[in-house]
Amino acid sequence: MVEKKPKSSLLDAVAIQSAEHLGLQARMVVEGYMAGAHRSPFRGFAIEFAQHREYVAGDDTRHLDWKVLGRTDRYYIKQYEQETNYVAHLILDGSESMKYGSGKVTKLDYGRTMAACLAYLILLQRDAVAVGVFDAKMREYQPRTDSLAKIHQICEVLSRFEPSETTAIASALSEIGRQVKRRGIVILISDLMDDEESTMRGIQQLRFAGHEVIVFQVLDPYELSFPFQGTVEFEGLEGQGRILTRPSELKKSYLEEFGGFLDRMRLGCERAGCQYVRVSTEQKWSEVLSAFLATRQHRYG
């Protein structure tokens, strides 16, 4: 028997194609939004003027200093230094429950797109981002960067991960809290299907440390509506086994229990002072992103 060696993601054509597709998708969504945007949607990020340099062919004409042109009749570009008060830490739940999808798009697929778009947006506005994928512990991590050229590496980290383990959201949040010494923005993308109390403690610890926390709860439409009929065998994820049942007999109690869970997570986030956004995978992410950023601009504008 020949031992199979793991494929290198750098040599895996499928992984490369997936990363390129994810990056292209992020670019299309974000630049579509930015075409009508005029200010950063994230509070705490800024750049300040550093110096001039002479214009060369290919430079972005938006950075031309017209006052200098008027005085000297020469073209100069304004250069800026980054003044980063915050770094955005994007952490994506890669646990087995995120594999669920009633259609072609799983919760993890949707979460990958969300993380890629947010990373692209943050880098496009010349700010810094770090990206991690976790289950029971942090499995993949792309350290902080402020270079847009790193977006392909970020997309590769996001696209190559395959879930197989249970989740521990609190552990992932605690790890971020230990690693990050300066205040930042922590963006959690997860279905939040974990112990509620420990999840909220993890969020509260980050808030007490001065971090802004944004929670995207990603859910499948079937989880929200439970439209199953007849006799169905449900296969549990994260070691929950299988169960054969008639969904019509469970639907009322399921919707009550699940609705209570959603309400508790929303209220817990609001009480902790963090922004909570519930997302269904049937929603267009471009529309969700636009609504989310519009809310932020209204709140902090």
Secondary structure, DSSP 4 states (H G I P E B T S, - for coil): -PPPPPPPTTT-HHHHHHHHHHHHHHHHHHHHHHTT--S-SSTTEEEEEEEEEE--TTS-GGGB-HHHHHHHSS-EEEEEEEEES-EEEEEEE-SGGGG--SSS--HHHHHHHHHHHHHHHHHHTT-EEEEEEESSSEEEEEEEE--GGGHHHHHHHHHH----S---HHHHHHHHHHH--S--EEEEEE---S-HHHHHHHHHHHHHTT-EEEEEEEE-HHHHH----SSEEEE-SSS--EEEE-HHHHHHHHHHHHHHHHHHHHHHHHHTT-EEEEEETTS-HHHHHHHHHHHHHHHH-
